[in-house]
Every structure is written in C-alpha cells, then in structure tokens.
Amino acid sequence: MPHPTTSAFHPFPWKDVSYDYPADALKQHWARLHQGDCEPWPTDDTVQEAWRAYHAGDFQRAVELGLSAGDEGLNVTNKALLIHASYLIEERQGKRDAFEQAATQAERLQKSQPSNANAWYYHALALGRYSQVISVSKALSQGLGDKIRASLEKTLELCPDHAEAHIAFGAWHAEILDKLGSMIGGLTYGAKRDEAERHFNAALALLPDSAIARMEYANAMVMMHGKGKMRQAEALYAEAVQCKPVDAMERLDVEAARDEIAED
C-alpha cells in the first residue's frame, strides 16, 4: 500500500494555538485528549511527538513520525490518516487509499500486538469509512459488515470503556438496519435498534463532551426511526455545536456539526 504523498495532505483549516501541547503539557492533558480512544501514554519520544502533531492538526507530520516509529507508531498513524481523510479529503479515491492503508496497517498491528485495543478499533473504523465511500450495500456484499463487527467486539472485549468504539458500534447497527431493514438486518447480522441506543448512551456516559457522539447518534436516530426522530436529532446537533474542542479532531467534529445545521 503506497504511503500518502505530501501533496495528498491538506492543511488543518483552524490554526489554533490552544491545540498545541508542547513538552509536559501533552502528558498533563493526555487523559482528556484520549478519553475517547483510551490510548495508553506512549513511552517512545517519536510517538509522543507524532501525537502532538496529530492533536495540533498537522496530520502529515503525525503520519510521517508515526510510520518512522514502526509498530509503536501505527495507532497515531492510523488515526491521523482516518481523521484527515474523513474531513479534509474530498476526492473519493484519496479517501479510499487512506482508509485501505489504515486498515492494512491495523491488521499488521493486530498480529504483532493482539492485546492492543486500538489495533482492532482503527481496523473497524477504517473499514467502516471505506464502506461509506464504496456504499454500505457493496461493503456488506464483500463481507465487511462481519469484519467491522468482529473488530469492534474485540476492541470492547479488551477495553470496555472505549467510547469511540461504542460510537462506531452504534453507527454500525444503524447502518445495517437502514440498508437491510430490521428483519434481515437482525437475522443476518444481529443488528438491533436497542443495541444501537445502548452503545450511544454508553459513549455519552463515558465521553459527555463529545460532539461526534451526538452527531452519530442523531444520524442513527433518523436512519432507524425516520422523520419521527428529526426533532431529537436536531437537538443533538445543536448540542454538538456547543461542545468545546480540545484538539484538531474535536474542532473538525464541531465544525461539521455547524455545517450540517447551516445546510438545514
């Protein structure tokens, strides 16, 4: 899988100094910065620097540093690839390339570090994002639905308080139900509305200041229940806009919520 070229990266649009965590500030804020993914504090200096770049929105530098650190840097590499491609790449092939690279790298890490929860989570997230690019229906026909579920189940087995995995699992249930309906979705994949609700509620309990949890929950409500839940979904988006971001990813989440409200 080719690595992204320099020209493939787009600059983070909001250069906010508050997203810089130099020296000891990164460790001091680590618990809040990684409240969603439960990533353990890295002892490798290069990996620490990669995470500083990631949180500040310098996704290219995060990927370059992460790759240079070998397997220890794959989680930050994968998260940087996934967030950058999800929000800052518009071209479909560019998104596909990034998601495929992250999925491949996550699979490699699963083999060398099978107890690394985020090796499984970023695999699931990469395949989920890839599925949305090629179409969920096509992804299901390729067997990706089962792979995503298996990796999310493994993530939560290793780390029950992984809020971002709960968000992804809630979205997985909703996507399956939206595409296949409750009967076929339930019989074929075990997708259920109450399970989606459970995962989103768990995520919000673990990550109460999360914009993305609210946005994904809102999207899921509409997918699973239709216009009858539109008012609740709009309220969640309004709450998402009010969330206070502490890094580049959270800022991108909030701005996406703001754009969604503006379009409506």
Secondary structure as GFF3:
##gff-version 3
##sequence-region A 1 264
A	DSSP	three_ten_helix	6	8	.	.	.	ID=ss1
A	DSSP	three_ten_helix	17	19	.	.	.	ID=ss2
A	DSSP	alpha_helix	25	28	.	.	.	ID=ss3
A	DSSP	alpha_helix	30	33	.	.	.	ID=ss4
A	DSSP	alpha_helix	45	56	.	.	.	ID=ss5
A	DSSP	alpha_helix	59	68	.	.	.	ID=ss6
A	DSSP	three_ten_helix	70	73	.	.	.	ID=ss7
A	DSSP	alpha_helix	74	88	.	.	.	ID=ss8
A	DSSP	alpha_helix	92	112	.	.	.	ID=ss9
A	DSSP	alpha_helix	117	134	.	.	.	ID=ss10
A	DSSP	alpha_helix	136	141	.	.	.	ID=ss11
A	DSSP	alpha_helix	144	158	.	.	.	ID=ss12
A	DSSP	alpha_helix	163	189	.	.	.	ID=ss13
A	DSSP	alpha_helix	193	206	.	.	.	ID=ss14
A	DSSP	alpha_helix	211	225	.	.	.	ID=ss15
A	DSSP	three_ten_helix	226	229	.	.	.	ID=ss16
A	DSSP	alpha_helix	230	242	.	.	.	ID=ss17
A	DSSP	alpha_helix	248	263	.	.	.	ID=ss18
###
